[in-house]
Amino acid sequence: MLEFAERLTLTPTAMTRDDVDALRGQGFEDGAIVAVTLAAAYRNYIVRVADTLGVELRKDGGYAPEILRAFGVTADDVESIPATDVRLKPH
């Protein structure tokens, strides 16, 4: 699943039926494959929008939990980012 999501992230135009069939071969049903695909695609979208707009996380914890969840981070994640690197980084 993680290899599938990574491939979708790094080379989305190279995805083929074989990628989906590999997940099926690991026991994933179609609904789960769609969920993995949507989660990876959404995460990629959010990160690209944030990067394009120069969105930076604030160290003061001033973001609503809903905003942090949209970026896939928690308040604890934000607090653990070194002061020299406050850009949002995908996990």
C-alpha positions in Angstrom: 0.0 0.0 0.0 2.8 2.4 0.9 4.6 1.7 -2.3 1.4 2.3 -4.2 0.9 5.6 -2.5 4.5 6.6 -3.1 4.3 5.7 -6.8 1.0 7.7 -7.0 2.8 10.7 -5.4 6.0 10.6 -7.4 4.9 9.3 -10.8 1.1 9.5 -11.1 1.1 9.2 -14.9 3.1 5.9 -14.7 0.3 4.2 -12.7 -1.2 1.2 -14.4 -3.7 -1.5 -13.8 -0.8 -3.6 -12.6 -0.4 -1.2 -9.6 -4.1 -1.8 -8.7 -3.8 -5.5 -9.3 -0.7 -5.7 -7.0 -2.9 -4.3 -4.2 -5.6 -6.8 -5.0 -3.0 -9.5 -4.8 -2.2 -8.3 -1.2 -5.9 -8.7 -0.3 -7.1 -5.2 -0.8 -10.7 -4.9 -2.0 -11.8 -2.3 -4.5 -13.3 0.0 -1.9 -10.0 0.0 0.1 -8.0 0.7 -3.1 -10.2 3.7 -3.8 -9.7 4.9 -0.2 -5.9 4.6 -0.5 -6.0 6.4 -3.8 -8.2 9.2 -2.5 -6.2 9.6 0.7 -2.8 9.8 -1.2 -4.2 12.1 -3.9 -5.8 14.4 -1.3 -2.6 14.6 0.7 -0.7 15.4 -2.4 -3.1 18.1 -3.4 -3.0 19.8 0.0 0.8 19.7 0.2 1.1 21.2 -3.3 -1.4 23.9 -2.5 0.5 24.8 0.7 3.8 24.7 -1.0 2.6 26.9 -3.9 1.1 29.5 -1.5 4.1 29.4 0.8 2.0 28.2 3.8 4.1 27.8 6.8 3.2 26.2 10.1 3.3 28.5 13.1 5.1 27.4 16.2 2.6 29.1 18.5 -0.1 26.4 18.0 -2.4 29.0 16.5 -4.0 26.5 14.0 -7.4 24.9 14.6 -7.3 21.1 14.8 -9.3 20.9 11.6 -6.6 22.8 9.7 -3.8 20.6 11.1 -5.8 17.4 10.2 -6.2 18.7 6.6 -2.4 18.8 6.4 -2.0 15.5 8.1 -0.3 16.8 11.2 -1.1 17.3 14.9 -0.3 20.0 17.3 2.4 17.7 18.7 3.9 17.4 15.2 4.1 21.1 14.9 5.8 21.6 18.2 8.4 19.0 17.3 9.5 20.7 14.1 12.9 22.4 14.7 12.7 26.2 14.8 15.0 26.3 11.7 12.5 24.3 9.6 9.0 25.5 10.0 7.9 24.6 6.4 5.2 21.9 6.2 6.9 18.7 5.2 5.0 15.5 4.2 5.6 12.5 6.4 
